[in-house]
Protein backbone atom coordinates (compact mmCIF):
# COMPACT_ATOMS: atom_id res chain seq x y z
CA UNK A 1 0.00 0.00 0.00
CA UNK A 2 1.26 3.41 -0.79
CA UNK A 3 -0.07 6.08 1.54
CA UNK A 4 -1.02 6.44 5.15
CA UNK A 5 -4.63 7.18 4.13
CA UNK A 6 -4.91 3.87 2.29
CA UNK A 7 -3.53 2.03 5.32
CA UNK A 8 -6.03 3.70 7.65
CA UNK A 9 -8.87 2.88 5.26
CA UNK A 10 -7.80 -0.76 5.06
CA UNK A 11 -7.61 -0.94 8.87
CA UNK A 12 -11.04 0.64 9.23
CA UNK A 13 -12.55 -1.81 6.72
CA UNK A 14 -10.91 -4.76 8.49
CA UNK A 15 -12.27 -3.53 11.83
CA UNK A 16 -15.78 -3.14 10.36
CA UNK A 17 -15.59 -6.62 8.80
CA UNK A 18 -14.58 -8.16 12.14
CA UNK A 19 -17.69 -6.72 13.81
CA UNK A 20 -20.09 -8.29 11.29
CA UNK A 21 -21.89 -11.36 12.57
CA UNK A 22 -23.70 -13.74 10.27
CA UNK A 23 -26.74 -15.81 10.91
CA UNK A 24 -26.27 -19.51 10.11
CA UNK A 25 -29.50 -19.67 8.12
CA UNK A 26 -29.39 -16.18 6.56
CA UNK A 27 -29.04 -17.59 3.06
CA UNK A 28 -32.07 -19.83 3.54
CA UNK A 29 -34.16 -16.90 4.78
CA UNK A 30 -33.16 -14.63 1.90
CA UNK A 31 -33.78 -17.40 -0.62
CA UNK A 32 -37.25 -18.09 0.82
CA UNK A 33 -38.09 -14.38 0.69
CA UNK A 34 -36.89 -14.18 -2.92
CA UNK A 35 -39.02 -17.21 -3.87
CA UNK A 36 -42.11 -15.68 -2.27
CA UNK A 37 -41.57 -12.45 -4.22
CA UNK A 38 -41.05 -14.41 -7.43
CA UNK A 39 -44.25 -16.44 -6.89
CA UNK A 40 -46.19 -13.27 -6.13
CA UNK A 41 -44.83 -11.58 -9.27
CA UNK A 42 -45.75 -14.57 -11.44
CA UNK A 43 -49.23 -14.72 -9.91
CA UNK A 44 -49.82 -11.02 -10.59
CA UNK A 45 -48.65 -11.41 -14.21
CA UNK A 46 -50.90 -14.46 -14.72
CA UNK A 47 -53.92 -12.63 -13.26
CA UNK A 48 -53.30 -9.57 -15.42
CA UNK A 49 -52.86 -11.68 -18.56
CA UNK A 50 -56.07 -13.58 -17.79
CA UNK A 51 -57.93 -10.33 -17.23
CA UNK A 52 -56.75 -9.00 -20.59
CA UNK A 53 -57.83 -12.19 -22.38
CA UNK A 54 -61.23 -12.28 -20.65
CA UNK A 55 -61.83 -8.59 -21.40
CA UNK A 56 -60.86 -8.99 -25.07
CA UNK A 57 -63.12 -12.03 -25.42
CA UNK A 58 -65.99 -10.22 -23.74
CA UNK A 59 -65.66 -7.23 -26.05
CA UNK A 60 -65.42 -9.49 -29.10
CA UNK A 61 -68.48 -11.50 -28.11
CA UNK A 62 -70.43 -8.32 -27.39
CA UNK A 63 -69.46 -6.88 -30.78
CA UNK A 64 -70.40 -10.09 -32.61
CA UNK A 65 -73.72 -10.51 -30.84
CA UNK A 66 -74.66 -6.87 -31.47
CA UNK A 67 -74.48 -7.16 -35.28
CA UNK A 68 -77.43 -8.24 -37.38
CA UNK A 69 -77.07 -11.49 -39.33
CA UNK A 70 -77.52 -9.79 -42.74
CA UNK A 71 -75.03 -7.02 -42.11
CA UNK A 72 -71.29 -7.35 -42.90
CA UNK A 73 -71.46 -10.63 -44.80
CA UNK A 74 -67.96 -11.96 -45.28
CA UNK A 75 -68.85 -15.04 -47.31
CA UNK A 76 -72.01 -15.50 -49.29
CA UNK A 77 -72.77 -19.00 -50.49
CA UNK A 78 -73.28 -18.97 -54.31
CA UNK A 79 -75.61 -21.98 -54.07
CA UNK A 80 -78.12 -19.93 -52.07
CA UNK A 81 -78.74 -17.50 -54.96
C-alpha positions in Angstrom: 0.0 0.0 0.0 1.3 3.4 -0.8 -0.1 6.1 1.5 -1.0 6.4 5.2 -4.6 7.2 4.1 -4.9 3.9 2.3 -3.5 2.0 5.3 -6.0 3.7 7.7 -8.9 2.9 5.3 -7.8 -0.8 5.1 -7.6 -0.9 8.9 -11.0 0.6 9.2 -12.5 -1.8 6.7 -10.9 -4.8 8.5 -12.3 -3.5 11.8 -15.8 -3.1 10.4 -15.6 -6.6 8.8 -14.6 -8.2 12.1 -17.7 -6.7 13.8 -20.1 -8.3 11.3 -21.9 -11.4 12.6 -23.7 -13.7 10.3 -26.7 -15.8 10.9 -26.3 -19.5 10.1 -29.5 -19.7 8.1 -29.4 -16.2 6.6 -29.0 -17.6 3.1 -32.1 -19.8 3.5 -34.2 -16.9 4.8 -33.2 -14.6 1.9 -33.8 -17.4 -0.6 -37.3 -18.1 0.8 -38.1 -14.4 0.7 -36.9 -14.2 -2.9 -39.0 -17.2 -3.9 -42.1 -15.7 -2.3 -41.6 -12.4 -4.2 -41.0 -14.4 -7.4 -44.2 -16.4 -6.9 -46.2 -13.3 -6.1 -44.8 -11.6 -9.3 -45.8 -14.6 -11.4 -49.2 -14.7 -9.9 -49.8 -11.0 -10.6 -48.7 -11.4 -14.2 -50.9 -14.5 -14.7 -53.9 -12.6 -13.3 -53.3 -9.6 -15.4 -52.9 -11.7 -18.6 -56.1 -13.6 -17.8 -57.9 -10.3 -17.2 -56.8 -9.0 -20.6 -57.8 -12.2 -22.4 -61.2 -12.3 -20.7 -61.8 -8.6 -21.4 -60.9 -9.0 -25.1 -63.1 -12.0 -25.4 -66.0 -10.2 -23.7 -65.7 -7.2 -26.1 -65.4 -9.5 -29.1 -68.5 -11.5 -28.1 -70.4 -8.3 -27.4 -69.5 -6.9 -30.8 -70.4 -10.1 -32.6 -73.7 -10.5 -30.8 -74.7 -6.9 -31.5 -74.5 -7.2 -35.3 -77.4 -8.2 -37.4 -77.1 -11.5 -39.3 -77.5 -9.8 -42.7 -75.0 -7.0 -42.1 -71.3 -7.4 -42.9 -71.5 -10.6 -44.8 -68.0 -12.0 -45.3 -68.8 -15.0 -47.3 -72.0 -15.5 -49.3 -72.8 -19.0 -50.5 -73.3 -19.0 -54.3 -75.6 -22.0 -54.1 -78.1 -19.9 -52.1 -78.7 -17.5 -55.0 
